Amino acid sequence: MNLRSKILRIVDANTNRAKEGLRVCEDIMRLVMEDKKETKSLKTIRHSISNILKKSKIKQSEIIKHRDSSSDIGKTIRIKNSKKAVLDVFMANAQRVKEAIRVLEEMFYVLDKKTSNRLQNLRFKFYTTEKKSITKLNEYHRICSK
């Protein structure tokens, strides 16, 4: 497997990771918090990843072509789950999203700088949404813990 194929595997894995993490955060804000504004913001960010990649020089079909989940050495690595509250789940997934978007940003710096810049902007949008959501979740957690 050549270097480009390996980079595209990284892009594929982190695209999935970012969108999965966003979906968890989105569902918490939608179904636990019933917060329409933050739910919409998270959904928009999740869809933006797809839209940014569609505008990239690299086609999604090429990225998926290099997927090799059957021999991925990372699929069997498990970390102990220490999440005790919905806030913990949200925060863990928010961290996952930030890391994945950052990896995408760095890999696209090699493949397509315009896409890298778009991903950087998206990452900063997520920081703002994350802060608002966590503020609301902290308040909810405080009230529920009484």
N, CA, C and O atoms as a GROMACS GRO file, in nm:
protein
  584
    1MET      N    1   0.086  -0.118   0.000
    1MET     CA    2   0.000   0.000   0.000
    1MET      C    3   0.090   0.124   0.000
    1MET      O    4   0.182   0.135   0.081
    2ASN      N    5   0.064   0.216  -0.091
    2ASN     CA    6   0.147   0.336  -0.100
    2ASN      C    7   0.104   0.442   0.003
    2ASN      O    8   0.001   0.427   0.068
    3LEU      N    9   0.183   0.546   0.015
    3LEU     CA   10   0.160   0.650   0.116
    3LEU      C   11   0.025   0.718   0.096
    3LEU      O   12  -0.046   0.743   0.194
    4ARG      N   13  -0.012   0.749  -0.026
    4ARG     CA   14  -0.141   0.815  -0.052
    4ARG      C   15  -0.257   0.727  -0.003
    4ARG      O   16  -0.352   0.777   0.057
    5SER      N   17  -0.249   0.597  -0.029
    5SER     CA   18  -0.352   0.504   0.018
    5SER      C   19  -0.362   0.507   0.170
    5SER      O   20  -0.472   0.505   0.225
    6LYS      N   21  -0.249   0.511   0.236
    6LYS     CA   22  -0.248   0.514   0.382
    6LYS      C   23  -0.307   0.645   0.435
    6LYS      O   24  -0.379   0.645   0.534
    7ILE      N   25  -0.275   0.755   0.370
    7ILE     CA   26  -0.332   0.884   0.409
    7ILE      C   27  -0.484   0.883   0.389
    7ILE      O   28  -0.558   0.935   0.472
    8LEU      N   29  -0.530   0.823   0.279
    8LEU     CA   30  -0.674   0.817   0.254
    8LEU      C   31  -0.744   0.727   0.357
    8LEU      O   32  -0.860   0.750   0.390
    9ARG      N   33  -0.676   0.626   0.406
    9ARG     CA   34  -0.732   0.543   0.516
    9ARG      C   35  -0.747   0.628   0.642
    9ARG      O   36  -0.846   0.615   0.715
   10ILE      N   37  -0.650   0.714   0.667
   10ILE     CA   38  -0.658   0.804   0.782
   10ILE      C   39  -0.777   0.899   0.765
   10ILE      O   40  -0.852   0.923   0.860
   11VAL      N   41  -0.792   0.951   0.645
   11VAL     CA   42  -0.904   1.042   0.616
   11VAL      C   43  -1.037   0.969   0.637
   11VAL      O   44  -1.129   1.024   0.699
   12ASP      N   45  -1.048   0.848   0.586
   12ASP     CA   46  -1.172   0.770   0.600
   12ASP      C   47  -1.204   0.744   0.747
   12ASP      O   48  -1.316   0.768   0.790
   13ALA      N   49  -1.106   0.697   0.822
   13ALA     CA   50  -1.129   0.665   0.964
   13ALA      C   51  -1.170   0.789   1.043
   13ALA      O   52  -1.259   0.782   1.128
   14ASN      N   53  -1.105   0.901   1.016
   14ASN     CA   54  -1.134   1.022   1.092
   14ASN      C   55  -1.261   1.092   1.047
   14ASN      O   56  -1.324   1.163   1.126
   15THR      N   57  -1.299   1.074   0.923
   15THR     CA   58  -1.430   1.124   0.879
   15THR      C   59  -1.539   1.050   0.955
   15THR      O   60  -1.631   1.112   1.008
   16ASN      N   61  -1.527   0.919   0.960
   16ASN     CA   62  -1.625   0.838   1.034
   16ASN      C   63  -1.625   0.875   1.182
   16ASN      O   64  -1.731   0.892   1.242
   17ARG      N   65  -1.507   0.887   1.241
   17ARG     CA   66  -1.495   0.919   1.384
   17ARG      C   67  -1.560   1.054   1.416
   17ARG      O   68  -1.634   1.065   1.513
   18ALA      N   69  -1.533   1.153   1.335
   18ALA     CA   70  -1.590   1.287   1.358
   18ALA      C   71  -1.742   1.286   1.348
   18ALA      O   72  -1.811   1.341   1.433
   19LYS      N   73  -1.792   1.222   1.243
   19LYS     CA   74  -1.937   1.220   1.223
   19LYS      C   75  -2.009   1.136   1.329
   19LYS      O   76  -2.118   1.171   1.372
   20GLU      N   77  -1.948   1.026   1.370
   20GLU     CA   78  -2.008   0.943   1.477
   20GLU      C   79  -2.012   1.020   1.609
   20GLU      O   80  -2.113   1.020   1.679
   21GLY      N   81  -1.902   1.087   1.642
   21GLY     CA   82  -1.897   1.166   1.765
   21GLY      C   83  -1.997   1.280   1.762
   21GLY      O   84  -2.062   1.310   1.863
   22LEU      N   85  -2.009   1.345   1.647
   22LEU     CA   86  -2.106   1.453   1.633
   22LEU      C   87  -2.248   1.401   1.651
   22LEU      O   88  -2.332   1.467   1.712
   23ARG      N   89  -2.274   1.282   1.598
   23ARG     CA   90  -2.409   1.225   1.610
   23ARG      C   91  -2.444   1.197   1.755
   23ARG      O   92  -2.557   1.220   1.797
   24VAL      N   93  -2.348   1.148   1.833
   24VAL     CA   94  -2.373   1.124   1.976
   24VAL      C   95  -2.404   1.257   2.045
   24VAL      O   96  -2.501   1.267   2.120
   25CYS      N   97  -2.321   1.358   2.021
   25CYS     CA   98  -2.343   1.490   2.082
   25CYS      C   99  -2.478   1.548   2.039
   25CYS      O  100  -2.552   1.602   2.121
   26GLU      N  101  -2.507   1.535   1.912
   26GLU     CA  102  -2.633   1.586   1.858
   26GLU      C  103  -2.753   1.518   1.925
   26GLU      O  104  -2.849   1.586   1.964
   27ASP      N  105  -2.748   1.388   1.939
   27ASP     CA  106  -2.860   1.316   2.001
   27ASP      C  107  -2.876   1.350   2.149
   27ASP      O  108  -2.988   1.353   2.200
   28ILE      N  109  -2.766   1.376   2.218
   28ILE     CA  110  -2.777   1.418   2.358
   28ILE      C  111  -2.846   1.554   2.366
   28ILE      O  112  -2.935   1.573   2.448
   29MET      N  113  -2.805   1.646   2.281
   29MET     CA  114  -2.869   1.779   2.285
   29MET      C  115  -3.014   1.772   2.237
   29MET      O  116  -3.098   1.850   2.283
   30ARG      N  117  -3.044   1.682   2.148
   30ARG     CA  118  -3.180   1.669   2.095
   30ARG      C  119  -3.273   1.595   2.192
   30ARG      O  120  -3.382   1.642   2.222
   31LEU      N  121  -3.228   1.479   2.239
   31LEU     CA  122  -3.319   1.391   2.312
   31LEU      C  123  -3.309   1.403   2.464
   31LEU      O  124  -3.406   1.374   2.535
   32VAL      N  125  -3.194   1.444   2.515
   32VAL     CA  126  -3.181   1.464   2.659
   32VAL      C  127  -3.213   1.610   2.693
   32VAL      O  128  -3.296   1.638   2.779
   33MET      N  129  -3.146   1.701   2.625
   33MET     CA  130  -3.161   1.843   2.656
   33MET      C  131  -3.280   1.909   2.585
   33MET      O  132  -3.328   2.014   2.627
   34GLU      N  133  -3.326   1.846   2.477
   34GLU     CA  134  -3.434   1.903   2.395
   34GLU      C  135  -3.402   2.048   2.356
   34GLU      O  136  -3.487   2.137   2.364
   35ASP      N  137  -3.276   2.067   2.314
   35ASP     CA  138  -3.226   2.199   2.278
   35ASP      C  139  -3.217   2.209   2.126
   35ASP      O  140  -3.124   2.156   2.065
   36LYS      N  141  -3.312   2.275   2.068
   36LYS     CA  142  -3.324   2.282   1.922
   36LYS      C  143  -3.204   2.356   1.860
   36LYS      O  144  -3.152   2.314   1.756
   37LYS      N  145  -3.162   2.464   1.923
   37LYS     CA  146  -3.054   2.546   1.866
   37LYS      C  147  -2.922   2.469   1.858
   37LYS      O  148  -2.858   2.466   1.753
   38GLU      N  149  -2.881   2.407   1.970
   38GLU     CA  150  -2.754   2.334   1.969
   38GLU      C  151  -2.763   2.206   1.886
   38GLU      O  152  -2.666   2.165   1.824
   39THR      N  153  -2.880   2.144   1.886
   39THR     CA  154  -2.900   2.025   1.802
   39THR      C  155  -2.878   2.064   1.656
   39THR      O  156  -2.809   1.993   1.582
   40LYS      N  157  -2.936   2.175   1.616
   40LYS     CA  158  -2.921   2.221   1.477
   40LYS      C  159  -2.776   2.256   1.446
   40LYS      O  160  -2.726   2.224   1.338
   41SER      N  161  -2.708   2.320   1.539
   41SER     CA  162  -2.567   2.355   1.518
   41SER      C  163  -2.482   2.230   1.499
   41SER      O  164  -2.398   2.224   1.409
   42LEU      N  165  -2.504   2.129   1.583
   42LEU     CA  166  -2.426   2.005   1.572
   42LEU      C  167  -2.459   1.931   1.443
   42LEU      O  168  -2.369   1.876   1.378
   43LYS      N  169  -2.585   1.928   1.406
   43LYS     CA  170  -2.625   1.863   1.280
   43LYS      C  171  -2.562   1.934   1.160
   43LYS      O  172  -2.515   1.870   1.066
   44THR      N  173  -2.561   2.065   1.165
   44THR     CA  174  -2.501   2.144   1.056
   44THR      C  175  -2.352   2.114   1.044
   44THR      O  176  -2.300   2.099   0.934
   45ILE      N  177  -2.283   2.106   1.157
   45ILE     CA  178  -2.140   2.074   1.154
   45ILE      C  179  -2.118   1.934   1.098
   45ILE      O  180  -2.028   1.913   1.016
   46ARG      N  181  -2.201   1.839   1.141
   46ARG     CA  182  -2.189   1.701   1.090
   46ARG      C  183  -2.208   1.697   0.938
   46ARG      O  184  -2.130   1.632   0.868
   47HIS      N  185  -2.308   1.766   0.889
   47HIS     CA  186  -2.332   1.769   0.744
   47HIS      C  187  -2.223   1.849   0.672
   47HIS      O  188  -2.193   1.821   0.556
   48SER      N  189  -2.165   1.946   0.739
   48SER     CA  190  -2.058   2.026   0.678
   48SER      C  191  -1.936   1.943   0.645
   48SER      O  192  -1.868   1.968   0.546
   49ILE      N  193  -1.908   1.844   0.729
   49ILE     CA  194  -1.794   1.756   0.699
   49ILE      C  195  -1.814   1.690   0.563
   49ILE      O  196  -1.724   1.691   0.479
   50SER      N  197  -1.932   1.635   0.541
   50SER     CA  198  -1.962   1.572   0.411
   50SER      C  199  -1.954   1.673   0.298
   50SER      O  200  -1.897   1.645   0.193
   51ASN      N  201  -2.010   1.791   0.320
   51ASN     CA  202  -2.010   1.894   0.215
   51ASN      C  203  -1.870   1.942   0.182
   51ASN      O  204  -1.837   1.964   0.066
   52ILE      N  205  -1.786   1.958   0.285
   52ILE     CA  206  -1.648   2.000   0.262
   52ILE      C  207  -1.574   1.894   0.182
   52ILE      O  208  -1.502   1.926   0.087
   53LEU      N  209  -1.592   1.768   0.219
   53LEU     CA  210  -1.523   1.660   0.148
   53LEU      C  211  -1.574   1.646   0.005
   53LEU      O  212  -1.497   1.610  -0.084
   54LYS      N  213  -1.702   1.672  -0.018
   54LYS     CA  214  -1.756   1.666  -0.155
   54LYS      C  215  -1.690   1.770  -0.244
   54LYS      O  216  -1.673   1.748  -0.364
   55LYS      N  217  -1.652   1.885  -0.186
   55LYS     CA  218  -1.588   1.993  -0.263
   55LYS      C  219  -1.438   1.970  -0.280
   55LYS      O  220  -1.372   2.042  -0.354
   56SER      N  221  -1.386   1.871  -0.211
   56SER     CA  222  -1.242   1.842  -0.215
   56SER      C  223  -1.202   1.788  -0.352
   56SER      O  224  -1.286   1.743  -0.431
   57LYS      N  225  -1.072   1.794  -0.377
   57LYS     CA  226  -1.016   1.733  -0.498
   57LYS      C  227  -1.026   1.581  -0.492
   57LYS      O  228  -1.021   1.514  -0.595
   58ILE      N  229  -1.039   1.527  -0.372
   58ILE     CA  230  -1.042   1.382  -0.351
   58ILE      C  231  -1.187   1.337  -0.344
   58ILE      O  232  -1.263   1.386  -0.260
   59LYS      N  233  -1.226   1.246  -0.428
   59LYS     CA  234  -1.363   1.197  -0.430
   59LYS      C  235  -1.386   1.096  -0.317
   59LYS      O  236  -1.296   1.021  -0.280
   60GLN      N  237  -1.507   1.098  -0.263
   60GLN     CA  238  -1.542   1.007  -0.153
   60GLN      C  239  -1.523   0.861  -0.193
   60GLN      O  240  -1.481   0.779  -0.111
   61SER      N  241  -1.553   0.829  -0.318
   61SER     CA  242  -1.537   0.690  -0.363
   61SER      C  243  -1.390   0.647  -0.358
   61SER      O  244  -1.360   0.531  -0.331
   62GLU      N  245  -1.299   0.740  -0.384
   62GLU     CA  246  -1.156   0.708  -0.375
   62GLU      C  247  -1.115   0.685  -0.230
   62GLU      O  248  -1.035   0.596  -0.200
   63ILE      N  249  -1.169   0.766  -0.141
   63ILE     CA  250  -1.137   0.752   0.001
   63ILE      C  251  -1.184   0.615   0.052
   63ILE      O  252  -1.109   0.543   0.116
   64ILE      N  253  -1.309   0.581   0.022
   64ILE     CA  254  -1.366   0.455   0.070
   64ILE      C  255  -1.296   0.335   0.008
   64ILE      O  256  -1.286   0.230   0.071
   65LYS      N  257  -1.249   0.350  -0.115
   65LYS     CA  258  -1.179   0.242  -0.183
   65LYS      C  259  -1.058   0.193  -0.103
   65LYS      O  260  -1.020   0.077  -0.113
   66HIS      N  261  -1.000   0.282  -0.024
   66HIS     CA  262  -0.879   0.247   0.052
   66HIS      C  263  -0.911   0.199   0.194
   66HIS      O  264  -0.819   0.169   0.271
   67ARG      N  265  -1.038   0.191   0.227
   67ARG     CA  266  -1.079   0.140   0.359
   67ARG      C  267  -1.040  -0.008   0.370
   67ARG      O  268  -1.058  -0.085   0.275
   68ASP      N  269  -0.987  -0.045   0.486
   68ASP     CA  270  -0.949  -0.185   0.509
   68ASP      C  271  -0.979  -0.218   0.655
   68ASP      O  272  -0.889  -0.249   0.732
   69SER      N  273  -1.107  -0.213   0.690
   69SER     CA  274  -1.144  -0.234   0.831
   69SER      C  275  -1.121  -0.377   0.877
   69SER      O  276  -1.104  -0.400   0.997
   70SER      N  277  -1.120  -0.472   0.786
   70SER     CA  278  -1.099  -0.612   0.827
   70SER      C  279  -0.959  -0.635   0.882
   70SER      O  280  -0.940  -0.722   0.967
   71SER      N  281  -0.860  -0.560   0.835
   71SER     CA  282  -0.724  -0.580   0.886
   71SER      C  283  -0.674  -0.462   0.968
   71SER      O  284  -0.554  -0.450   0.993
   72ASP      N  285  -0.764  -0.374   1.011
   72ASP     CA  286  -0.727  -0.258   1.092
   72ASP      C  287  -0.684  -0.304   1.231
   72ASP      O  288  -0.764  -0.363   1.304
   73ILE      N  289  -0.560  -0.276   1.267
   73ILE     CA  290  -0.508  -0.321   1.396
   73ILE      C  291  -0.574  -0.247   1.513
   73ILE      O  292  -0.567  -0.294   1.627
   74GLY      N  293  -0.637  -0.134   1.486
   74GLY     CA  294  -0.700  -0.056   1.594
   74GLY      C  295  -0.837  -0.105   1.635
   74GLY      O  296  -0.889  -0.063   1.738
   75LYS      N  297  -0.897  -0.194   1.557
   75LYS     CA  298  -1.036  -0.234   1.587
   75LYS      C  299  -1.049  -0.319   1.712
   75LYS      O  300  -1.158  -0.327   1.769
   76THR      N  301  -0.943  -0.382   1.757
   76THR     CA  302  -0.952  -0.468   1.875
   76THR      C  303  -0.901  -0.398   2.001
   76THR      O  304  -0.906  -0.457   2.109
   77ILE      N  305  -0.851  -0.276   1.990
   77ILE     CA  306  -0.800  -0.203   2.106
   77ILE      C  307  -0.920  -0.143   2.180
   77ILE      O  308  -0.997  -0.067   2.122
   78ARG      N  309  -0.934  -0.175   2.307
   78ARG     CA  310  -1.044  -0.124   2.389
   78ARG      C  311  -0.986  -0.050   2.509
   78ARG      O  312  -0.887  -0.090   2.569
   79ILE      N  313  -1.052   0.059   2.542
   79ILE     CA  314  -1.015   0.139   2.658
   79ILE      C  315  -1.129   0.128   2.760
   79ILE      O  316  -1.247   0.127   2.723
   80LYS      N  317  -1.095   0.120   2.887
   80LYS     CA  318  -1.196   0.110   2.992
   80LYS      C  319  -1.288   0.232   2.988
   80LYS      O  320  -1.240   0.346   2.979
   81ASN      N  321  -1.417   0.209   2.994
   81ASN     CA  322  -1.516   0.316   2.991
   81ASN      C  323  -1.534   0.373   3.131
   81ASN      O  324  -1.576   0.302   3.223
   82SER      N  325  -1.503   0.501   3.147
   82SER     CA  326  -1.516   0.565   3.278
   82SER      C  327  -1.628   0.669   3.280
   82SER      O  328  -1.635   0.751   3.372
   83LYS      N  329  -1.713   0.667   3.180
   83LYS     CA  330  -1.822   0.765   3.172
   83LYS      C  331  -1.930   0.728   3.272
   83LYS      O  332  -1.976   0.614   3.277
   84LYS      N  333  -1.970   0.826   3.353
   84LYS     CA  334  -2.070   0.801   3.457
   84LYS      C  335  -2.198   0.881   3.435
   84LYS      O  336  -2.300   0.852   3.497
   85ALA      N  337  -2.193   0.981   3.348
   85ALA     CA  338  -2.308   1.069   3.327
   85ALA      C  339  -2.315   1.109   3.179
   85ALA      O  340  -2.218   1.095   3.104
   86VAL      N  341  -2.430   1.158   3.141
   86VAL     CA  342  -2.449   1.204   3.003
   86VAL      C  343  -2.348   1.312   2.968
   86VAL      O  344  -2.299   1.318   2.855
   87LEU      N  345  -2.317   1.398   3.064
   87LEU     CA  346  -2.217   1.502   3.042
   87LEU      C  347  -2.083   1.439   3.005
   87LEU      O  348  -2.014   1.489   2.916
   88ASP      N  349  -2.044   1.331   3.072
   88ASP     CA  350  -1.919   1.262   3.042
   88ASP      C  351  -1.920   1.205   2.900
   88ASP      O  352  -1.820   1.213   2.829
   89VAL      N  353  -2.032   1.149   2.861
   89VAL     CA  354  -2.046   1.094   2.725
   89VAL      C  355  -2.031   1.206   2.623
   89VAL      O  356  -1.960   1.192   2.524
   90PHE      N  357  -2.100   1.318   2.648
   90PHE     CA  358  -2.092   1.432   2.556
   90PHE      C  359  -1.947   1.480   2.545
   90PHE      O  360  -1.896   1.499   2.435
   91MET      N  361  -1.883   1.500   2.659
   91MET     CA  362  -1.747   1.554   2.658
   91MET      C  363  -1.648   1.459   2.590
   91MET      O  364  -1.559   1.505   2.518
   92ALA      N  365  -1.662   1.330   2.612
   92ALA     CA  366  -1.574   1.233   2.546
   92ALA      C  367  -1.593   1.238   2.395
   92ALA      O  368  -1.496   1.232   2.319
   93ASN      N  369  -1.716   1.248   2.351
   93ASN     CA  370  -1.743   1.253   2.207
   93ASN      C  371  -1.703   1.387   2.146
   93ASN      O  372  -1.659   1.392   2.031
   94ALA      N  373  -1.718   1.494   2.221
   94ALA     CA  374  -1.673   1.624   2.173
   94ALA      C  375  -1.521   1.623   2.151
   94ALA      O  376  -1.472   1.676   2.052
   95GLN      N  377  -1.449   1.562   2.245
   95GLN     CA  378  -1.304   1.550   2.231
   95GLN      C  379  -1.269   1.468   2.107
   95GLN      O  380  -1.178   1.504   2.031
   96ARG      N  381  -1.341   1.360   2.087
   96ARG     CA  382  -1.322   1.273   1.970
   96ARG      C  383  -1.342   1.354   1.840
   96ARG      O  384  -1.265   1.341   1.745
   97VAL      N  385  -1.445   1.437   1.838
   97VAL     CA  386  -1.474   1.519   1.720
   97VAL      C  387  -1.360   1.616   1.691
   97VAL      O  388  -1.314   1.626   1.578
   98LYS      N  389  -1.315   1.686   1.794
   98LYS     CA  390  -1.206   1.784   1.775
   98LYS      C  391  -1.080   1.717   1.723
   98LYS      O  392  -1.015   1.767   1.631
   99GLU      N  393  -1.046   1.603   1.783
   99GLU     CA  394  -0.926   1.532   1.740
   99GLU      C  395  -0.939   1.485   1.595
   99GLU      O  396  -0.845   1.497   1.516
  100ALA      N  397  -1.055   1.430   1.560
  100ALA     CA  398  -1.075   1.377   1.425
  100ALA      C  399  -1.072   1.488   1.320
  100ALA      O  400  -1.012   1.472   1.214
  101ILE      N  401  -1.136   1.600   1.350
  101ILE     CA  402  -1.134   1.712   1.254
  101ILE      C  403  -0.992   1.764   1.239
  101ILE      O  404  -0.950   1.800   1.129
  102ARG      N  405  -0.918   1.768   1.349
  102ARG     CA  406  -0.779   1.814   1.341
  102ARG      C  407  -0.695   1.720   1.254
  102ARG      O  408  -0.613   1.766   1.174
  103VAL      N  409  -0.715   1.590   1.269
  103VAL     CA  410  -0.642   1.493   1.185
  103VAL      C  411  -0.680   1.514   1.039
  103VAL      O  412  -0.592   1.515   0.952
  104LEU      N  413  -0.809   1.531   1.011
  104LEU     CA  414  -0.852   1.556   0.872
  104LEU      C  415  -0.786   1.682   0.817
  104LEU      O  416  -0.738   1.685   0.704
  105GLU      N  417  -0.786   1.785   0.898
  105GLU     CA  418  -0.724   1.911   0.860
  105GLU      C  419  -0.577   1.891   0.823
  105GLU      O  420  -0.530   1.943   0.721
  106GLU      N  421  -0.504   1.817   0.904
  106GLU     CA  422  -0.362   1.793   0.880
  106GLU      C  423  -0.339   1.706   0.756
  106GLU      O  424  -0.250   1.735   0.676
  107MET      N  425  -0.418   1.602   0.738
  107MET     CA  426  -0.401   1.514   0.622
  107MET      C  427  -0.437   1.587   0.493
  107MET      O  428  -0.371   1.570   0.390
  108PHE      N  429  -0.542   1.670   0.498
  108PHE     CA  430  -0.577   1.746   0.378
  108PHE      C  431  -0.478   1.858   0.350
  108PHE      O  432  -0.474   1.909   0.239
  109TYR      N  433  -0.399   1.896   0.448
  109TYR     CA  434  -0.294   1.993   0.420
  109TYR      C  435  -0.198   1.935   0.317
  109TYR      O  436  -0.141   2.008   0.236
  110VAL      N  437  -0.180   1.805   0.322
  110VAL     CA  438  -0.094   1.734   0.226
  110VAL      C  439  -0.168   1.713   0.092
  110VAL      O  440  -0.107   1.723  -0.014
  111LEU      N  441  -0.297   1.686   0.099
  111LEU     CA  442  -0.374   1.648  -0.020
  111LEU      C  443  -0.439   1.766  -0.093
  111LEU      O  444  -0.442   1.770  -0.216
  112ASP      N  445  -0.491   1.862  -0.016
  112ASP     CA  446  -0.574   1.968  -0.074
  112ASP      C  447  -0.586   2.081   0.030
  112ASP      O  448  -0.669   2.074   0.120
  113LYS      N  449  -0.502   2.185   0.016
  113LYS     CA  450  -0.493   2.290   0.118
  113LYS      C  451  -0.624   2.366   0.137
  113LYS      O  452  -0.654   2.409   0.248
  114LYS      N  453  -0.701   2.383   0.031
  114LYS     CA  454  -0.829   2.454   0.041
  114LYS      C  455  -0.924   2.378   0.135
  114LYS      O  456  -0.992   2.438   0.218
  115THR      N  457  -0.927   2.246   0.121
  115THR     CA  458  -1.010   2.163   0.208
  115THR      C  459  -0.958   2.169   0.351
  115THR      O  460  -1.037   2.173   0.445
  116SER      N  461  -0.827   2.170   0.369
  116SER     CA  462  -0.767   2.182   0.502
  116SER      C  463  -0.815   2.310   0.570
  116SER      O  464  -0.851   2.308   0.687
  117ASN      N  465  -0.815   2.420   0.498
  117ASN     CA  466  -0.860   2.548   0.553
  117ASN      C  467  -1.007   2.544   0.592
  117ASN      O  468  -1.046   2.597   0.696
  118ARG      N  469  -1.088   2.481   0.509
  118ARG     CA  470  -1.232   2.469   0.541
  118ARG      C  471  -1.252   2.386   0.668
  118ARG      O  472  -1.337   2.419   0.751
  119LEU      N  473  -1.176   2.281   0.682
  119LEU     CA  474  -1.186   2.197   0.801
  119LEU      C  475  -1.141   2.272   0.926
  119LEU      O  476  -1.200   2.256   1.033
  120GLN      N  477  -1.038   2.354   0.912
  120GLN     CA  478  -0.993   2.435   1.026
  120GLN      C  479  -1.106   2.529   1.072
  120GLN      O  480  -1.132   2.542   1.191
  121ASN      N  481  -1.171   2.593   0.977
  121ASN     CA  482  -1.283   2.682   1.011
  121ASN      C  483  -1.395   2.605   1.080
  121ASN      O  484  -1.456   2.655   1.175
  122LEU      N  485  -1.422   2.486   1.032
  122LEU     CA  486  -1.526   2.403   1.092
  122LEU      C  487  -1.490   2.363   1.235
  122LEU      O  488  -1.576   2.361   1.323
  123ARG      N  489  -1.364   2.332   1.256
  123ARG     CA  490  -1.318   2.295   1.391
  123ARG      C  491  -1.343   2.409   1.489
  123ARG      O  492  -1.385   2.386   1.603
  124PHE      N  493  -1.318   2.532   1.447
  124PHE     CA  494  -1.342   2.646   1.535
  124PHE      C  495  -1.491   2.670   1.557
  124PHE      O  496  -1.530   2.716   1.664
  125LYS      N  497  -1.574   2.642   1.459
  125LYS     CA  498  -1.719   2.649   1.479
  125LYS      C  499  -1.762   2.547   1.584
  125LYS      O  500  -1.846   2.576   1.668
  126PHE      N  501  -1.702   2.429   1.577
  126PHE     CA  502  -1.736   2.326   1.676
  126PHE      C  503  -1.697   2.370   1.816
  126PHE      O  504  -1.771   2.344   1.910
  127TYR      N  505  -1.581   2.436   1.832
  127TYR     CA  506  -1.539   2.482   1.964
  127TYR      C  507  -1.649   2.569   2.028
  127TYR      O  508  -1.679   2.556   2.147
  128THR      N  509  -1.707   2.657   1.949
  128THR     CA  510  -1.811   2.747   1.999
  128THR      C  511  -1.936   2.668   2.038
  128THR      O  512  -1.992   2.690   2.146
  129THR      N  513  -1.979   2.577   1.953
  129THR     CA  514  -2.097   2.496   1.982
  129THR      C  515  -2.072   2.407   2.103
  129THR      O  516  -2.160   2.390   2.188
  130GLU      N  517  -1.953   2.350   2.112
  130GLU     CA  518  -1.918   2.265   2.226
  130GLU      C  519  -1.931   2.343   2.356
  130GLU      O  520  -1.988   2.294   2.453
  131LYS      N  521  -1.879   2.464   2.360
  131LYS     CA  522  -1.883   2.545   2.482
  131LYS      C  523  -2.027   2.573   2.524
  131LYS      O  524  -2.062   2.560   2.641
  132LYS      N  525  -2.110   2.611   2.429
  132LYS     CA  526  -2.250   2.640   2.459
  132LYS      C  527  -2.321   2.514   2.510
  132LYS      O  528  -2.396   2.520   2.608
  133SER      N  529  -2.297   2.404   2.444
  133SER     CA  530  -2.363   2.278   2.483
  133SER      C  531  -2.319   2.232   2.620
  133SER      O  532  -2.402   2.190   2.700
  134ILE      N  533  -2.189   2.238   2.648
  134ILE     CA  534  -2.139   2.193   2.778
  134ILE      C  535  -2.188   2.283   2.890
  134ILE      O  536  -2.216   2.235   3.000
  135THR      N  537  -2.200   2.411   2.864
  135THR     CA  538  -2.256   2.503   2.964
  135THR      C  539  -2.397   2.460   3.000
  135THR      O  540  -2.433   2.455   3.118
  136LYS      N  541  -2.477   2.429   2.900
  136LYS     CA  542  -2.616   2.385   2.924
  136LYS      C  543  -2.619   2.248   2.992
  136LYS      O  544  -2.699   2.226   3.083
  137LEU      N  545  -2.533   2.157   2.949
  137LEU     CA  546  -2.528   2.025   3.011
  137LEU      C  547  -2.481   2.031   3.157
  137LEU      O  548  -2.530   1.956   3.241
  138ASN      N  549  -2.386   2.119   3.186
  138ASN     CA  550  -2.339   2.136   3.324
  138ASN      C  551  -2.454   2.181   3.414
  138ASN      O  552  -2.470   2.132   3.526
  139GLU      N  553  -2.531   2.274   3.366
  139GLU     CA  554  -2.646   2.324   3.443
  139GLU      C  555  -2.748   2.212   3.463
  139GLU      O  556  -2.801   2.195   3.573
  140TYR      N  557  -2.776   2.139   3.359
  140TYR     CA  558  -2.869   2.026   3.367
  140TYR      C  559  -2.817   1.921   3.466
  140TYR      O  560  -2.893   1.870   3.548
  141HIS      N  561  -2.689   1.890   3.458
  141HIS     CA  562  -2.627   1.791   3.546
  141HIS      C  563  -2.633   1.838   3.692
  141HIS      O  564  -2.660   1.758   3.782
  142ARG      N  565  -2.609   1.966   3.713
  142ARG     CA  566  -2.614   2.024   3.848
  142ARG      C  567  -2.754   2.009   3.906
  142ARG      O  568  -2.770   1.969   4.022
  143ILE      N  569  -2.855   2.041   3.827
  143ILE     CA  570  -2.994   2.034   3.872
  143ILE      C  571  -3.034   1.889   3.900
  143ILE      O  572  -3.099   1.860   4.001
  144CYS      N  573  -2.995   1.798   3.811
  144CYS     CA  574  -3.033   1.656   3.827
  144CYS      C  575  -2.961   1.589   3.943
  144CYS      O  576  -3.009   1.490   3.998
  145SER      N  577  -2.845   1.643   3.980
  145SER     CA  578  -2.765   1.582   4.087
  145SER      C  579  -2.815   1.619   4.227
  145SER      O  580  -2.769   1.562   4.326
  146LYS      N  581  -2.907   1.711   4.234
  146LYS     CA  582  -2.956   1.756   4.367
  146LYS      C  583  -3.046   1.652   4.429
  146LYS      O  584  -3.097   1.672   4.540
   0.00000   0.00000   0.00000
